[in-house]
Amino acid sequence: MLPKLRISSFLLKRLERVKLQCSGCLYGVFYGDGTLLLLSFNVEASVGQLSYEHIQHKFPAELDLCGLVKFGDCSDTDAHLSEVISSVDITDNPIVLQCQLGTLVGLRASFLVHGKLEHVPYETMEAPQLFNDFCFTRLKCGFYLHTLPTPEAIAKEMHVLRKRVADGSLVFNVSQTKIYVSSHCGTQHKSFNSESLIEHLIAEVPIPAETPSGNKKKTVTSSPELDKHYGAVGCAFDVINIDVLRCRTREPAAGDAAPHPALSMCITHEEPSKVQVPLELESMAILCKKTKLLRLYDVLIESICRSLRLFEQCLTERLTEQETVTKPKLLAPRIYHFYPKEFGHFLSCAYLEELSDDEPSVQEKRKRLHRQFALPVTRPYFRRANQCRFQGDILAADTASWTPLLNTHLGVRPSGVTDGKEYLVNGNYHYYHYLQQQVQDKGWGCAYRSLQTICSWFLLQGYTERAIPTHLEIQEHLHKINDKPASFVGSSQWIGSTELSMCLQGFLNVDSKILHVASGAELSTIASELAMHFQTQGTPVMIGGGVLAHTIIGVDYCVQTGQAKFLILDPHYTGPDELSTIQIKGWCGWKGMDFWDKKSYYNLCDLFGMEIYVYTLNNISFLPRKTS
């Protein structure tokens, strides 16, 4: 019986964007009673090279190679088909998709049955169902690799390490619980049995909740809340955090088992040329929530092995680049998780800690990923700054050192625009407002705070590594370019859209333009232009009117009626960084036309025309908008 086929809506949108004749590999998850869900694909990095062996290691465990996709009249498909078929492990019937260029019209899905393609229908799995039916595990552990600095030695030692991982000695603990998963006893918990599912485990994970006094306590609540406390920012999947232990005791021997042989001792001397490389490992796996818990141990082991293969690939690539070096140095690798919104799933990359994002080899690695996943080159996806930010890590970081709130618009109440369409900021940002960092800027610092929010967007998207400018640095820059007198530095004088534009150019080499609106009553006339801005550029927009400045991070616009509301991030807030207060009181929320002063003119600092070379840090060029 052939599997039932479903295709993620994220994948369909990505397939639709491919406009070059080529072929690629498909990756999916088998779950339930024989359902195959297609989630991802990659295309040839160069002519004839599918590179699926290396690509699969970047995916979470259980997301496996399952077939081939053909775009247009690609002539390489038949040759690739036999190659891919021999490597597909999760099904006896690999899937083949045939796509026309730039459209889903005529998309044809077929399973390979006894050497012949058999057409099958497919269902589309939309994002809400995907988030509801699937979850991810996130596991952290550490090892040491003792090896000679040669590719052959690394491959050998990594093989030994993977065997050690799979020998049954590891025990997994679901974080914040007393749930343990071992090779001998399965998943141990008083309420679990052989028929228990992943969704039952999720229901047992405690999440932090606010007490009336504002303190945090641990409570058990339903699984739909899990993503808000342990998930990744901007991602609605539940994430189960896993800790790793090693079993130090033996299982009791059976009564008729042979006794253990006598211990013998052998003294060996470690080769002096071997080096020790710390491997701080973080791996992920995707699971249907209806999966039985009996499978969890094997899935977690596979996720570790995938990360180890990523490390091996990263280390050997570096040694290959250093072939001419007499004594090559082995650098410590680290796993980074990414969640490109176009994907609908996580993807992991291994980078060497002492190599910056601007190293030519790292740039080339990212460039190759863009080609392989058919991603545009107008924004970075795989810089370290683009890595996922998990809620638990953010809470820990906030405890150690202050950081502003991230993405405060997530969870705000709907705007209420009838038949409107939302166009929102594309990416992460921090909310800067009055009185943060012990700066007494109430009454004059709103535009400074709006500028800091915009700069945080560029920093968090990986366009820059420059720290967020302080009020004093902003003033010093404006004096340096002769826009302000020396007395301006250290003063409490406000700035506007023009000064903000100058600072963006000076700090980030970013061009912008000023949009002029005669009065607040006319702001609805630029709603369509703001919608286009958020679709194409995605940055926050500063708006200044009179002596007030705000940050626009979205617009809800109805083309038919012209009705519009604006999603405002208000820098005039002076309270503590409490998300619930900020949203309920409207410091981040939708504002209608009555919010704007009908007697004041407004200037908007609009970042435009982004054509950004994403592989280098400082080579950022903004092309001027063409005028008719």
VMD Tcl script that draws the C-alpha trace (Angstrom):
set ca {
  {0.00 0.00 0.00}
  {1.40 3.39 -0.99}
  {1.96 6.05 1.68}
  {-0.49 8.91 2.03}
  {1.21 12.11 0.82}
  {1.08 15.53 2.43}
  {3.14 18.58 1.51}
  {3.88 21.48 3.85}
  {2.51 24.83 2.66}
  {5.96 26.28 3.40}
  {7.55 23.84 0.95}
  {4.99 24.57 -1.76}
  {5.73 28.30 -1.57}
  {9.47 27.60 -1.85}
  {8.95 25.31 -4.84}
  {6.92 28.04 -6.53}
  {9.84 30.48 -6.31}
  {12.29 28.29 -8.25}
  {12.65 29.64 -11.80}
  {15.73 27.78 -13.05}
  {15.80 24.34 -14.63}
  {17.41 21.99 -12.12}
  {16.75 18.99 -9.95}
  {16.97 18.53 -6.22}
  {16.33 16.25 -3.27}
  {13.19 16.06 -1.15}
  {13.15 15.53 2.60}
  {10.22 14.45 4.71}
  {8.89 12.80 7.86}
  {7.09 9.46 8.02}
  {4.49 9.37 10.78}
  {1.24 7.76 11.84}
  {-0.03 4.85 9.77}
  {2.08 5.42 6.69}
  {1.83 9.16 6.00}
  {4.73 10.98 4.35}
  {4.94 14.71 5.00}
  {7.28 16.59 2.66}
  {8.95 19.48 4.47}
  {12.06 20.57 2.59}
  {14.24 20.34 -0.51}
  {17.64 21.35 -1.77}
  {18.85 21.93 -5.33}
  {22.21 21.35 -6.95}
  {24.96 23.46 -5.36}
  {26.68 23.24 -8.74}
  {25.88 21.32 -11.91}
  {25.45 17.63 -11.12}
  {26.09 17.96 -7.36}
  {23.08 17.35 -5.11}
  {25.14 17.12 -1.86}
  {22.25 15.41 -0.05}
  {24.58 13.47 2.28}
  {25.85 16.68 3.86}
  {22.51 18.50 3.70}
  {20.61 15.84 5.63}
  {22.91 16.21 8.63}
  {21.79 19.83 8.92}
  {18.16 18.82 9.35}
  {16.61 17.68 12.63}
  {16.59 13.92 13.17}
  {13.60 12.16 11.54}
  {13.63 14.64 8.63}
  {15.12 12.33 6.01}
  {15.85 12.02 2.31}
  {12.76 10.61 0.60}
  {12.87 11.48 -3.11}
  {13.61 13.85 -5.95}
  {12.15 17.08 -7.32}
  {12.47 18.16 -10.96}
  {12.03 21.78 -12.08}
  {11.12 22.37 -15.72}
  {12.66 20.12 -18.36}
  {15.81 19.27 -16.42}
  {17.77 16.61 -18.29}
  {19.68 15.37 -15.22}
  {16.66 13.93 -13.44}
  {16.97 10.34 -14.66}
  {20.64 10.16 -13.70}
  {19.94 11.67 -10.26}
  {16.91 9.43 -9.69}
  {18.89 6.20 -9.53}
  {21.46 7.89 -7.28}
  {18.83 9.20 -4.86}
  {16.79 5.98 -4.83}
  {19.75 4.00 -3.54}
  {20.12 6.44 -0.65}
  {16.48 6.63 0.49}
  {16.08 4.61 3.71}
  {12.72 5.65 5.12}
  {10.53 4.20 2.35}
  {10.61 1.57 -0.37}
  {8.74 3.99 -2.63}
  {10.70 7.22 -3.15}
  {8.65 10.28 -4.11}
  {9.20 12.30 -7.31}
  {7.77 15.81 -7.75}
  {7.64 17.43 -11.18}
  {7.27 21.22 -11.04}
  {6.90 23.88 -13.68}
  {9.14 26.93 -13.30}
  {7.72 29.67 -11.09}
  {4.28 28.12 -10.60}
  {2.49 25.31 -8.78}
  {0.14 24.79 -11.72}
  {0.70 21.31 -13.05}
  {2.61 20.10 -9.98}
  {2.66 16.30 -10.23}
  {3.55 13.87 -7.45}
  {4.45 10.23 -8.09}
  {5.76 7.32 -6.05}
  {8.31 4.98 -7.59}
  {6.75 1.51 -7.54}
  {8.70 -1.43 -9.01}
  {10.73 0.90 -11.19}
  {7.72 2.83 -12.52}
  {6.26 6.20 -11.47}
  {2.72 5.97 -10.12}
  {0.82 9.25 -9.84}
  {-0.67 10.06 -6.39}
  {-2.78 12.94 -5.05}
  {-1.48 15.05 -2.19}
  {-2.91 17.19 0.61}
  {-1.49 20.52 1.72}
  {-0.62 20.83 5.40}
  {-1.08 24.46 6.42}
  {1.08 26.12 9.06}
  {-1.42 25.96 11.99}
  {-1.84 22.20 11.56}
  {1.92 21.72 11.23}
  {2.54 23.62 14.48}
  {-0.23 21.70 16.21}
  {0.71 18.18 15.06}
  {4.52 18.32 15.33}
  {7.10 19.34 17.90}
  {10.88 19.43 18.24}
  {13.31 18.13 20.82}
  {16.36 20.21 21.71}
  {19.19 18.35 23.40}
  {22.45 19.64 24.88}
  {25.51 17.62 25.86}
  {29.29 17.70 25.62}
  {32.13 15.40 24.60}
  {35.87 15.59 24.07}
  {37.43 14.48 20.82}
  {41.02 13.16 21.11}
  {42.49 13.00 17.64}
  {45.39 13.66 15.34}
  {44.87 16.76 13.19}
  {44.19 14.84 9.98}
  {40.88 14.18 8.15}
  {41.42 10.41 8.37}
  {42.03 10.48 12.11}
  {39.03 12.72 12.73}
  {36.77 10.39 10.71}
  {38.04 7.40 12.71}
  {37.65 9.03 16.14}
  {34.22 10.43 15.28}
  {33.12 6.94 14.26}
  {34.29 5.63 17.63}
  {32.46 8.47 19.40}
  {29.20 7.78 17.56}
  {29.44 4.10 18.52}
  {29.95 5.13 22.13}
  {26.89 7.37 21.95}
  {24.80 4.49 20.59}
  {25.98 1.84 23.08}
  {23.00 2.36 25.39}
  {24.86 4.09 28.22}
  {23.21 7.49 27.75}
  {20.12 8.42 29.72}
  {17.96 11.41 28.79}
  {16.05 13.65 31.17}
  {13.24 15.94 30.08}
  {14.27 19.29 31.57}
  {12.41 20.49 34.67}
  {10.81 17.05 35.14}
  {11.55 13.63 36.62}
  {10.95 11.95 33.28}
  {13.90 9.80 32.18}
  {14.45 8.00 28.89}
  {16.88 5.08 28.75}
  {17.68 2.24 26.36}
  {16.73 -0.42 28.92}
  {13.59 0.97 30.53}
  {12.21 3.29 27.88}
  {10.48 6.45 29.09}
  {10.01 6.26 32.85}
  {7.11 8.08 34.50}
  {4.27 6.91 36.72}
  {1.58 7.95 34.22}
  {3.22 6.47 31.09}
  {2.75 3.02 29.58}
  {3.69 1.27 26.35}
  {0.94 3.12 24.47}
  {1.86 6.62 25.69}
  {2.55 9.27 23.07}
  {4.78 12.31 22.74}
  {1.78 14.55 23.39}
  {1.41 12.89 26.82}
  {5.00 13.80 27.62}
  {4.42 17.40 26.54}
  {1.47 17.64 28.91}
  {3.79 16.76 31.82}
  {6.33 19.52 31.14}
  {5.94 22.33 33.71}
  {6.04 25.92 32.50}
  {6.76 29.07 34.51}
  {3.71 31.05 35.54}
  {3.29 34.40 37.21}
  {2.07 34.50 40.80}
  {-0.06 37.46 41.97}
  {3.11 38.95 43.49}
  {4.92 38.80 40.15}
  {7.30 36.03 41.18}
  {7.74 32.99 38.95}
  {6.73 29.51 39.97}
  {6.59 26.16 38.22}
  {3.15 24.92 37.27}
  {1.86 22.27 34.93}
  {-0.36 23.65 32.20}
  {-1.60 22.38 28.85}
  {0.78 21.84 25.97}
  {-0.40 24.77 23.77}
  {1.51 27.09 26.13}
  {4.82 25.22 25.77}
  {6.07 27.14 22.71}
  {5.73 30.47 24.54}
  {8.13 29.41 27.27}
  {10.56 26.98 25.63}
  {10.08 27.53 21.90}
  {12.06 29.73 19.53}
  {11.16 33.38 19.04}
  {8.97 33.77 15.96}
  {8.22 30.05 15.82}
  {5.02 28.37 17.02}
  {6.39 24.84 17.45}
  {6.51 23.27 20.90}
  {10.12 22.54 21.88}
  {11.02 19.85 24.45}
  {14.34 20.51 26.17}
  {16.41 17.42 26.94}
  {19.36 16.96 29.31}
  {21.83 14.11 28.93}
  {23.21 11.80 31.63}
  {25.50 8.79 31.42}
  {24.61 5.53 33.13}
  {27.45 4.49 35.48}
  {25.98 1.21 36.77}
  {25.49 -2.12 35.04}
  {22.17 -3.84 34.55}
  {21.75 -6.77 36.99}
  {22.98 -9.95 35.32}
  {20.52 -12.75 34.74}
  {20.87 -15.74 37.06}
  {22.17 -18.04 34.34}
  {24.41 -15.43 32.71}
  {28.12 -16.17 32.47}
  {30.25 -14.33 35.03}
  {32.23 -11.33 33.90}
  {35.87 -12.13 33.03}
  {38.62 -11.06 35.40}
  {39.85 -7.51 35.00}
  {43.14 -7.00 33.22}
  {45.22 -3.85 33.14}
  {47.04 -2.39 30.18}
  {49.11 0.81 30.35}
  {49.27 2.79 27.13}
  {50.93 6.08 26.33}
  {48.87 8.68 24.53}
  {50.40 9.85 21.31}
  {51.89 13.28 22.01}
  {50.61 14.73 18.74}
  {46.97 14.08 19.57}
  {44.90 17.10 20.50}
  {41.77 17.45 22.57}
  {38.84 19.28 20.99}
  {35.80 20.17 23.13}
  {32.50 19.39 21.42}
  {29.64 21.41 22.93}
  {26.80 19.72 21.15}
  {23.22 20.87 20.63}
  {20.96 18.71 18.48}
  {17.32 18.71 17.40}
  {14.72 16.22 16.20}
  {11.21 16.58 14.78}
  {8.42 14.35 16.07}
  {4.74 13.96 15.40}
  {2.93 14.37 18.72}
  {1.12 11.08 18.05}
  {4.43 9.19 17.95}
  {4.81 6.54 20.65}
  {7.25 7.32 23.44}
  {8.93 3.96 22.79}
  {10.67 5.55 19.79}
  {12.01 8.59 21.64}
  {15.34 7.09 22.77}
  {16.41 6.06 19.27}
  {15.39 9.44 17.84}
  {17.47 11.32 20.43}
  {20.50 9.13 19.73}
  {20.15 9.82 16.00}
  {19.95 13.57 16.67}
  {23.29 13.43 18.53}
  {24.90 11.41 15.74}
  {23.76 13.95 13.15}
  {25.37 16.77 15.09}
  {28.59 14.76 15.41}
  {28.63 14.28 11.64}
  {28.18 18.03 11.24}
  {31.19 18.57 13.51}
  {33.20 16.04 11.53}
  {32.35 17.74 8.27}
  {33.22 21.17 9.69}
  {36.61 20.04 11.07}
  {37.67 18.13 7.97}
  {36.69 21.00 5.65}
  {38.95 23.30 7.66}
  {41.87 20.85 7.52}
  {41.43 20.50 3.76}
  {41.69 24.28 3.46}
  {44.92 24.17 5.50}
  {46.66 21.46 3.47}
  {49.73 23.64 3.04}
  {50.00 24.42 6.77}
  {52.69 22.41 8.57}
  {50.92 22.23 11.93}
  {47.22 22.88 11.40}
  {45.23 23.93 14.45}
  {41.97 22.21 15.29}
  {39.39 24.79 16.34}
  {36.37 24.00 18.48}
  {33.14 23.73 16.46}
  {29.74 24.86 17.67}
  {26.21 24.13 16.47}
  {23.90 27.03 15.56}
  {20.19 26.52 14.91}
  {18.35 28.64 12.36}
  {14.66 28.97 11.59}
  {14.20 30.65 8.19}
  {10.54 31.61 8.08}
  {10.31 30.28 4.52}
  {11.21 26.79 5.74}
  {8.76 25.96 8.49}
  {11.42 23.84 10.20}
  {14.78 24.24 11.90}
  {18.15 23.85 10.23}
  {21.54 23.52 11.95}
  {25.01 24.62 10.91}
  {28.40 24.02 12.53}
  {30.86 26.92 12.62}
  {34.36 27.02 14.10}
  {34.47 29.36 17.08}
  {37.62 31.29 16.17}
  {36.55 31.94 12.57}
  {34.39 35.04 12.18}
  {31.47 35.35 9.80}
  {33.69 37.46 7.52}
  {36.31 34.77 6.93}
  {36.30 33.94 3.18}
  {35.73 30.24 3.88}
  {32.72 30.99 6.11}
  {31.31 33.41 3.56}
  {31.62 30.77 0.86}
  {29.92 28.23 3.12}
  {26.91 30.53 3.57}
  {26.85 31.38 -0.11}
  {26.67 27.66 -0.89}
  {23.74 27.24 1.51}
  {21.84 30.03 -0.24}
  {22.34 28.24 -3.57}
  {21.43 24.83 -2.19}
  {18.19 26.03 -0.61}
  {17.26 28.42 -3.45}
  {17.23 31.37 -1.06}
  {17.48 35.01 -2.16}
  {20.75 36.85 -1.56}
  {19.06 40.06 -0.45}
  {19.20 39.23 3.25}
  {21.31 37.01 5.52}
  {19.90 33.74 6.82}
  {22.86 31.82 8.27}
  {25.04 34.36 10.07}
  {25.55 33.69 13.75}
  {23.37 36.72 14.50}
  {20.49 34.98 12.68}
  {20.51 31.98 15.03}
  {17.31 31.02 16.84}
  {16.68 32.62 20.18}
  {14.96 30.18 22.48}
  {12.72 31.52 25.22}
  {14.52 29.69 28.02}
  {17.89 31.08 26.91}
  {16.48 34.61 26.74}
  {15.20 34.32 30.30}
  {18.61 33.09 31.49}
  {20.37 35.91 29.63}
  {18.01 38.50 31.09}
  {18.85 37.23 34.55}
  {22.59 37.57 33.88}
  {22.51 40.94 32.10}
  {19.87 43.39 30.96}
  {18.52 43.19 27.44}
  {15.43 44.92 26.05}
  {12.27 42.98 25.25}
  {12.29 41.14 21.95}
  {9.47 41.35 19.39}
  {6.86 42.92 21.65}
  {4.19 42.81 18.94}
  {3.82 39.03 19.14}
  {0.48 38.34 20.79}
  {-1.07 41.82 20.49}
  {-4.82 42.03 20.00}
  {-6.09 42.19 16.39}
  {-6.51 45.59 14.78}
  {-10.14 45.15 13.83}
  {-9.75 46.42 10.26}
  {-12.52 44.81 8.21}
  {-11.13 42.76 5.29}
  {-7.69 44.18 6.02}
  {-4.36 42.47 5.44}
  {-1.50 42.76 7.93}
  {1.97 43.74 6.75}
  {4.45 43.40 9.62}
  {8.11 43.96 10.43}
  {10.10 41.07 8.99}
  {12.61 39.89 11.57}
  {13.59 40.40 15.19}
  {14.03 43.72 17.01}
  {14.42 45.03 20.56}
  {12.03 47.52 22.14}
  {13.86 50.63 23.32}
  {11.97 53.26 25.31}
  {12.41 56.08 27.86}
  {14.53 55.62 31.00}
  {16.26 52.40 29.97}
  {19.94 51.94 30.88}
  {19.60 54.65 33.57}
  {19.34 57.38 30.92}
  {17.00 60.17 32.02}
  {15.66 60.95 28.55}
  {11.97 61.40 29.35}
  {10.62 64.27 27.28}
  {13.39 64.38 24.67}
  {14.77 60.91 23.86}
  {11.93 59.30 21.85}
  {13.66 59.57 18.44}
  {16.92 58.29 19.97}
  {14.99 55.24 21.22}
  {13.34 54.72 17.83}
  {16.79 54.82 16.20}
  {18.05 52.23 18.70}
  {15.11 49.95 17.86}
  {15.88 50.24 14.14}
  {19.59 49.58 14.74}
  {18.67 46.49 16.78}
  {16.81 45.12 13.74}
  {19.97 45.36 11.63}
  {22.04 43.80 14.41}
  {19.65 40.90 15.06}
  {19.25 40.15 11.35}
  {22.99 39.83 10.95}
  {23.57 42.87 8.72}
  {25.98 44.39 11.20}
  {27.93 43.57 14.35}
  {28.06 47.18 15.53}
  {26.70 47.71 19.04}
  {23.53 49.77 19.50}
  {24.54 53.46 19.60}
  {24.02 55.33 22.86}
  {22.49 58.80 23.13}
  {25.97 60.29 23.52}
  {27.32 58.43 20.48}
  {24.39 59.68 18.41}
  {25.05 63.25 19.49}
  {28.80 62.95 18.87}
  {28.19 61.66 15.35}
  {25.85 64.53 14.49}
  {28.48 67.00 15.76}
  {31.22 65.17 13.86}
  {29.42 65.61 10.52}
  {28.83 69.30 11.35}
  {25.07 68.96 11.67}
  {25.07 70.07 15.31}
  {27.24 72.45 17.38}
  {29.56 71.24 20.13}
  {27.02 72.29 22.77}
  {24.66 69.62 21.44}
  {26.90 66.81 22.74}
  {25.74 65.76 26.20}
  {22.59 67.89 26.00}
  {18.91 66.94 26.32}
  {17.95 68.19 22.88}
  {15.67 66.05 20.74}
  {16.30 64.90 17.20}
  {13.98 64.12 14.28}
  {13.70 62.03 11.14}
  {16.45 63.94 9.32}
  {19.00 63.38 12.07}
  {17.96 59.74 12.34}
  {18.58 59.34 8.60}
  {22.08 60.83 8.98}
  {22.88 58.44 11.83}
  {21.76 55.38 9.90}
  {24.09 56.39 7.10}
  {26.96 57.04 9.49}
  {26.59 54.02 11.77}
  {25.34 51.38 9.32}
  {25.99 52.80 5.84}
  {22.23 52.57 5.25}
  {20.45 54.99 2.94}
  {16.91 56.12 3.66}
  {14.41 58.67 2.46}
  {12.06 61.03 4.26}
  {8.35 60.80 3.46}
  {6.44 64.02 4.21}
  {2.77 63.95 5.23}
  {1.02 67.29 5.61}
  {-1.10 66.25 8.60}
  {-2.02 63.27 10.71}
  {-5.35 63.09 8.90}
  {-3.53 62.16 5.68}
  {-1.46 59.28 7.04}
  {-3.86 56.74 5.56}
  {-2.71 57.87 2.10}
  {0.69 56.25 2.63}
  {-0.68 52.98 4.02}
  {-0.13 51.22 0.71}
  {3.48 52.45 0.56}
  {4.08 51.24 4.10}
  {2.58 47.86 3.15}
  {5.03 47.64 0.26}
  {7.89 48.62 2.58}
  {7.15 45.80 5.02}
  {6.79 43.32 2.16}
  {10.10 44.25 0.52}
  {12.35 45.76 3.23}
  {10.81 44.63 6.52}
  {12.54 47.17 8.79}
  {10.82 49.24 11.49}
  {9.96 52.79 10.36}
  {10.44 55.90 12.48}
  {7.70 58.54 12.27}
  {8.07 62.01 13.77}
  {5.41 64.68 14.22}
  {5.84 67.88 16.21}
  {8.20 66.91 19.03}
  {7.02 63.27 19.24}
  {8.53 60.22 17.57}
  {7.10 56.71 17.27}
  {8.13 53.49 15.58}
  {5.82 51.83 13.06}
  {6.27 48.05 12.91}
  {3.23 47.14 10.85}
  {0.14 48.27 8.96}
  {-3.26 46.60 8.55}
  {-4.68 47.87 5.29}
  {-7.85 47.21 3.32}
  {-7.32 48.02 -0.36}
  {-11.06 48.21 -1.13}
  {-12.04 50.70 1.58}
  {-8.71 52.41 2.25}
  {-9.13 51.79 5.99}
  {-5.82 51.42 7.78}
  {-4.41 50.96 11.26}
  {-0.78 51.17 12.27}
  {1.10 48.87 14.64}
  {2.96 51.31 16.89}
  {5.92 50.73 19.18}
  {5.82 53.71 21.53}
  {9.21 54.87 22.88}
  {7.52 57.15 25.45}
  {6.86 54.24 27.82}
  {8.58 54.75 31.19}
  {7.66 51.58 33.10}
  {9.41 48.25 33.64}
  {9.90 45.81 30.77}
  {6.76 43.77 31.39}
  {5.25 42.52 28.15}
  {1.71 42.13 29.46}
  {1.61 45.74 30.71}
  {3.10 47.08 27.47}
  {0.51 45.27 25.34}
  {-2.55 45.78 27.54}
  {-1.85 49.50 28.03}
  {-1.27 49.97 24.31}
  {2.41 50.94 24.34}
  {2.71 48.32 21.62}
  {-0.52 48.00 19.71}
  {-2.69 48.94 16.77}
  {-3.58 52.63 16.41}
  {-6.25 54.14 14.20}
  {-6.33 57.54 12.54}
  {-7.49 59.21 15.77}
  {-4.06 58.47 17.27}
  {-2.37 61.06 15.05}
  {-2.50 64.83 15.55}
  {-4.56 66.23 12.70}
  {-2.82 69.60 13.00}
  {0.79 68.33 12.89}
  {2.81 67.35 9.86}
  {4.69 64.06 9.97}
  {7.98 62.82 8.58}
  {8.70 59.12 8.10}
  {12.22 57.78 7.85}
  {11.79 55.00 5.29}
  {14.62 52.55 4.61}
  {14.40 51.60 1.00}
  {15.84 49.90 -2.04}
  {17.71 47.19 -0.14}
  {20.08 45.18 -2.34}
  {22.33 43.75 0.34}
  {25.29 41.49 -0.24}
  {24.71 39.11 2.63}
  {28.04 37.32 2.82}
  {30.21 40.19 4.05}
  {29.69 42.45 7.01}
  {30.55 45.92 5.76}
  {29.68 45.72 2.08}
  {26.12 46.98 2.42}
  {24.78 49.05 -0.46}
  {21.32 50.54 -0.79}
  {20.37 51.38 -4.35}
  {18.40 54.64 -4.81}
  {14.77 54.23 -5.72}
  {14.17 54.78 -9.43}
  {12.01 57.76 -10.24}
  {9.85 58.13 -13.29}
}
mol new
graphics top color blue
foreach p $ca { graphics top sphere $p radius 0.5 }
foreach p [lrange $ca 0 end-1] q [lrange $ca 1 end] { graphics top cylinder $p $q radius 0.2 }
display resetview
